[in-house]
Amino acid sequence: CLSPTLEACEIHSTAMEYMSYPYMDIFYGRSAEQYSELHMTDGLLFLPYGCMVDEFQHVVYDKPELTPDERHAVWKELEERYQPYINYDPAQTPFHAMGGAWMKKDHIFTTPFYYIDYCLSQICALELWDESRVDMKEALEKYNTLCQLGGSDTFLNLIKKAGIESPFNVDVIK
């Protein structure tokens, strides 16, 4: 516990992005609401993508003997399940159409299992954002508590001490 775990660190930046929505007019003027909606949409669409990357890593690291074609097939199947709205044009992007898009994610090679950290932090950050819409002071107190705790404990204990629900709680995303 010398420093926070990556999923705890990611809460700090992500939560502040969301909690700063009321001030986006300073940067974007009349387009502030449009920016916030786009940013929130991107954040929500990231959740299934991040889970897909995590599942892919579990499969390929559990089965290192998979051939490149088999790894592509795993990615393609996961894309169809997690992102059914993606439709690659084989004529335009043949490599992606055959399941090769996973190779553009350097995290898979350099920081295995980091994407699930993004997902866990995203859910905690969304919880702080949701609370900030009702009581910004309380949300900031939780945020500051989390910051002050630093790496003094495990992820679950840090968020519990800060008053943030566990992203593993089935009801929290509702």
Secondary structure, DSSP 8 states (H G I E B T S, - for coil): --S--HHHHHHHHHHHHHHTGGGTHHHHGGGHHHHHHHHHHHHHHHHHHHHHHHHHHHHHHH-TT--HHHHHHHHHHHHHHH-TT----TTT-HHHHTTGGGGG-HHHHHSTTHHHHHHHHHHHHHHHHHHHTT-HHHHHHHHHHHHHHTTSS-HHHHHHHHT---TTSTTTT-
